[in-house]
Amino acid sequence: MPSPHVDETEVSTQTDSFLPNDKHKKPFVLKKTGVDVSTEIAEADNLFDFDEEVAPLLTVLVNKTLKQALCEVEWEEELKYIALYLVRSEELHTNKALDAEAVRELVAQARKAYAIKGAEKIEQRRRQEEFNLVDEKVAAASLSRVLLNQVMEDATAALTDQGVFYDPLRRQVENNFMPWVYSTANTVASKKQTARRLVEGMLSFPIEWSLVPSAST
């Protein structure tokens, strides 16, 4: 299906250039107020007598001049003292800088000594810990040796009682020699007992025979 046709129109416009504005370029003049008046003083009016009126003005000018001169002298003295103060301040600053450098060196030496002392303390603490560890190991070894000997003795005794550990000579004596001794002793005792019985029988037979009444009697 074809797309619908859309009407298009191009339009352009341009604004007008700025109009010149010269009203702000004019100097500002205050608006006049009141009424202008004028007057005139004639010489006959004797408004100002120079010889009479100049003395106060001259006194003021002289005083002002003297005061200005005195101020300038005071300023020069102040400048001199300021320059001297600056020199002394510079010297003091230099001395303070030297003192500060000396203080920094002392602080650096103190820190270095403190660090060395701290390292020595750490090393001493480490050695003490090693010594303590060695002492503990020695004590543990001694205790373990004693306990091991005791355990070995107890275990050996228990195993010996159970027959696991035995003395070969003792075992040979107990298993071979002693049975042979007992057997031999029993044999010898049996033979002796048999011989004794035979002897007793032989001795008792005549007696019994003598006690039997004869047939003739």
C-alpha positions in Angstrom: 0.0 0.0 0.0 1.6 3.4 -1.0 2.3 5.9 1.8 0.0 9.0 2.0 1.4 12.2 0.5 2.3 15.0 3.0 2.5 18.6 1.9 5.7 20.4 2.8 6.5 24.1 2.7 9.8 25.9 3.5 9.6 29.3 5.3 12.4 31.6 6.5 12.6 34.8 8.4 15.2 37.4 9.6 15.0 39.8 12.6 15.8 43.4 12.1 19.2 44.8 13.0 19.7 46.5 16.3 18.9 50.2 16.2 21.6 52.5 17.4 21.1 53.6 21.0 23.2 56.7 21.8 21.3 57.9 24.8 23.7 56.2 27.3 26.7 57.9 25.6 25.6 61.4 26.7 27.2 62.7 29.9 25.0 62.6 33.0 24.0 66.1 34.1 22.1 66.7 37.3 18.9 68.4 37.0 19.1 72.0 37.9 17.1 72.9 41.0 16.5 76.3 42.6 17.0 79.8 41.2 20.3 81.2 40.1 21.3 84.5 41.9 24.4 86.7 41.8 26.0 89.5 43.8 28.8 92.0 43.5 31.1 93.3 46.2 32.5 96.8 45.7 35.9 98.0 47.0 34.2 100.5 49.1 32.4 97.8 51.0 35.7 97.0 52.9 34.6 93.3 53.1 38.2 92.1 53.4 41.2 93.9 55.0 44.3 92.0 54.0 46.6 93.4 56.7 44.1 92.6 59.3 42.8 89.3 58.0 46.0 87.8 56.7 47.5 87.2 60.2 45.2 84.3 61.2 45.7 82.8 57.7 49.4 83.2 57.9 49.4 81.7 61.4 47.5 78.7 60.2 49.8 78.3 57.2 52.9 78.5 59.3 51.5 76.1 61.9 50.5 73.7 59.1 53.9 74.0 57.6 55.7 73.4 60.9 53.4 70.6 61.7 54.0 69.1 58.3 57.8 69.5 58.7 57.5 68.0 62.2 55.5 65.1 60.8 58.1 64.6 58.1 60.9 64.5 60.7 58.9 62.1 62.7 58.3 60.0 59.6 62.0 60.0 58.9 62.7 58.9 62.5 60.1 56.2 62.2 61.5 55.1 58.9 65.0 55.0 60.4 63.6 52.9 63.4 61.6 50.8 61.0 64.8 50.1 58.9 66.7 49.3 62.1 63.8 47.1 63.2 63.9 45.4 59.9 67.6 44.8 60.2 67.3 43.5 63.7 64.3 41.5 62.7 66.3 40.0 59.9 69.1 39.2 62.3 66.7 37.8 64.8 65.0 35.8 62.0 68.5 34.6 60.9 69.3 33.7 64.5 65.9 32.0 64.9 66.6 30.1 61.7 69.9 29.0 63.0 68.4 28.1 66.3 65.6 26.3 64.5 68.2 24.5 62.4 70.0 23.6 65.6 66.8 22.5 67.2 65.9 20.4 64.1 69.3 18.8 64.3 68.8 18.1 68.0 65.4 16.7 67.3 66.8 14.6 64.5 69.6 13.4 66.8 67.0 12.7 69.6 64.8 10.8 67.2 67.7 8.8 65.9 68.8 8.0 69.5 65.2 7.1 70.3 65.0 4.9 67.2 68.3 3.2 68.1 67.1 2.8 71.7 63.8 1.4 70.5 65.6 -1.0 68.1 67.8 -2.1 71.0 64.7 -2.6 73.2 63.1 -4.6 70.4 66.3 -6.6 69.9 66.6 -7.2 73.7 62.9 -8.2 73.9 63.5 -10.6 71.0 66.6 -12.1 72.7 64.7 -12.4 75.9 61.8 -14.1 74.1 64.4 -16.5 72.4 66.0 -17.1 75.8 62.5 -17.8 77.3 61.7 -20.1 74.4 65.0 -22.0 74.9 64.3 -22.3 78.6 60.8 -23.6 77.9 62.2 -26.0 75.4 64.9 -27.2 77.8 62.3 -27.5 80.6 60.0 -29.3 78.3 62.8 -31.6 77.1 63.8 -32.4 80.7 60.2 -33.0 81.7 59.5 -35.1 78.6 62.7 -37.1 79.3 61.7 -37.8 82.8 58.1 -38.7 81.8 59.4 -40.7 78.9 61.8 -42.7 81.2 58.9 -43.2 83.6 56.5 -44.2 80.9 59.1 -46.5 79.3 59.8 -48.1 82.7 56.1 -48.6 83.4 55.4 -49.8 79.9 58.4 -52.2 80.0 57.3 -53.5 83.4 53.7 -53.9 82.2 54.9 -55.7 79.0 57.3 -57.7 81.0 54.5 -58.8 83.3 52.4 -59.6 80.3 55.2 -61.6 78.8 55.8 -59.5 75.8 59.3 -58.5 76.9 61.3 -61.1 78.6 64.9 -62.1 79.6 66.1 -64.8 77.2 68.2 -66.4 79.8 65.4 -66.3 82.4 62.9 -67.5 79.8 65.4 -70.4 78.9 65.7 -71.2 82.6 62.0 -71.0 83.2 60.9 -72.9 80.1 63.7 -75.5 79.8 65.9 -75.7 82.8 63.3 -75.5 85.6 60.9 -78.0 84.0 63.9 -80.3 83.6 64.9 -79.8 87.2 61.3 -80.3 88.4 61.0 -83.4 86.2 64.3 -84.8 87.3 63.5 -84.0 90.9 60.2 -85.8 90.6 61.8 -88.7 88.9 64.5 -88.9 91.6 61.9 -88.5 94.3 59.7 -91.2 92.7 62.7 -93.5 92.5 63.7 -92.8 96.1 60.1 -93.3 97.2 59.9 -96.6 95.2 63.2 -97.7 96.7 62.0 -96.7 100.2 58.9 -98.7 99.7 60.8 -101.7 98.5 63.2 -101.4 101.4 60.2 -101.0 103.8 58.5 -104.0 102.1 61.6 -106.1 102.3 62.1 -105.2 106.0 58.5 -105.7 106.9 58.2 -109.1 105.1 60.4 -111.1 107.5 58.7 -109.5 110.5 55.3 -110.3 109.1 56.5 -113.8 108.2 57.8 -114.3 111.7 54.5 -113.3 113.2 52.5 -115.7 111.1 52.0 -119.0 113.1 53.7 -122.0 111.7 51.5 -124.7 110.1 52.9 -127.4 112.5 52.0 -125.5 115.5 
